[in-house]
Amino acid sequence: MAKATIIGAGLAGPEAAWQMAQRGIDVDLYEMRPLKNTPVHQTEQFAELVCSNSLRAAGLENAVGLLKEEMRRLNSLIMAAADQTSVPAGGALAVDRNLFAQMVTDKISGHPNINIIREEVKAIPADEKVIIATGPLTTDELAADILRLTGKEALSFFDAAAPIVDLGTVDLSKAFWASRYDKGEADYLNCPLSKEAYETFYEALIQAEAAEVQGFEKNLVFEGCMPIEVMAQRGPMTMAFGPLKPVGIMNPHTGKQPFAVVQLRKENIQGSLLNLVGFQTHLKWSEQKRVFRLIPGLEHAEFVRYGVMHRNSFLNAPEVLNADFSCRVKPDLFFAGQITGVEGYVESAASGLLAGLNMARLLNGQDTLVFPPETALGGLARHLEGSPSVHFQPMNMNFGLITPLGERIKGKREKNARLSARALHELERFIEEKQL
């Protein structure tokens, strides 16, 4: 039986392993946890979500919603687990992160074609078919070996995670449940701020002390996951027009729209834990407790997890990767996950799906595939291969990565609906043609 090795069991690794195992490939899946932990993971479970429990927008009018639907039609393990462990989140797909990780771990552990090895891999295995899915926290030894092979420099930046609070410690005489931006169900707990409360919070935030960051990495921050304190430093009203904007939200306690609002999203099915939306941070833990308790309703909040910031490394994909996720200088080596330069949980899992599918085809003597440019999967892969390599930066899935319609459509919603309908039509045609 054909065999392959996967390094890393975040989101991309298990998805790649599942795709290969379902196609009759034997897989050795390496995961270093719990023998060696990372700065952000807290468990030894596969597919542990560390930054947020949200897989973002669920509807097809959003590009990441389309990407999720395409993955479902290719029998994605990650999407099946997400759908079965979802929690209410309005127009988003959020999951109970513990149940989600447990389900993925159980599915992978129970598959007869997958062998799990709890061991750190410090170098690319020689003479093996390999998928590297070690994510943004790839260890120094393995990263050095990747660079020796590719001859290209990887880039590094910091990623930040938001704190989580216990619902039972939130003052519900001040906070209230409502939808996010007046969309979907009332799945978000809202902490309203008056102009005075906002200004007090802002002043405390910009003066708060951050945890120490070493060396050249000190000023590297990814725009897509910006720490709330960095956002505040860009201007007094930046937060109010960003994650704290009160659009479509009325405070039932006053009957008025607040000046700003902090929204909290459910972290688990019970709804007992809440994530501060948009509050990724690198503040010291003592400062997080002091400053975030200035938010009305959180004066006595218990923080069950504080925000953290960590290194995030990725390849200069246009110089290193082909659109099938294989390495240009070693075609039997594939990469998947955030190390490729995709950004986000869904995008990472999607890259694992594509890398696993293509490795399986390679081992079965078939040509590897690049999905049509009209699809989200195709657009995401082609972006990595075809973007300018100078100052390459990670990117979330968006409709700009998909081939335009070729006609002018009035209204963004209608345009996006047309793009999604065409994408799913092209995907079904491609699945039938390639017998996937």
Salt bridges, closest charged atoms under 4 A:
ASP28 OD2 - LYS3 NZ 3.08
GLU31 OE2 - ARG33 NE 3.10
GLU48 OE1 - ARG33 NH1 3.47
GLU69 OE1 - ARG72 NH1 3.29
GLU69 OE2 - ARG73 NE 2.95
ASP83 OD2 - ARG72 NE 2.77
GLU120 OE2 - LYS36 NZ 3.22
ASP140 OD1 - ARG311 NH1 2.89
ASP145 OD1 - ARG148 NH2 3.27
GLU199 OE2 - LYS195 NZ 2.52
GLU209 OE2 - LYS284 NZ 2.92
GLU223 OE2 - ARG234 NH2 3.02
GLU267 OE1 - ARG97 NH2 2.39
GLU287 OE1 - ARG290 NE 2.95
GLU299 OE2 - LYS174 NZ 2.72
GLU319 OE1 - LYS152 NZ 3.79
ASP332 OD1 - LYS330 NZ 2.87
GLU347 OE2 - ARG56 NH2 2.61
GLU407 OE2 - ARG418 NH1 3.55
GLU414 OE2 - ARG418 NE 3.10
GLU426 OE1 - ARG429 NH2 2.92
GLU428 OE2 - ARG73 NH1 3.29
GLU433 OE1 - ARG429 NH1 2.89
GLU433 OE2 - LYS434 NZ 3.58
